[in-house]
């Protein structure tokens, strides 16, 4: 997904494939999260709230924004 400055920002997309057919251009209920500061990124994990949302057909998206550790120190 491109940022305002044209830099591609990587995202992780998690959904329950038995309930939801995910396509980028189809409307879905989405929980968008992300964190990136001080060299720490957002962990790829699910909590009980996320599992409940996924069981109801929602999609979880984690944005790996600049400042995190996902793409190395320069990111």
C-alpha positions, 0 to 999 in steps of 0.5 A: 500500500503506497504512503503519502510519499510514494513509499510502499508500506507492507501490510499483513492481512489475516482473515478466516478463509472458511467464512470470508472470500478476501479480495482487495477490492471487495468491501469488508469489515476491517480492524487496522492496527500498526505501530512503528517507533524506536525500532519496535514493530507490531507483533504478528499475533492474535488476541481473543478479540481478534479471533471473535472478529475473524469468526464473524467475517472481519479482516485484520490488517497490520500495517508495518509502518516506518520506525518498526523493525520489520524491514531493518534499521533503515526503515 
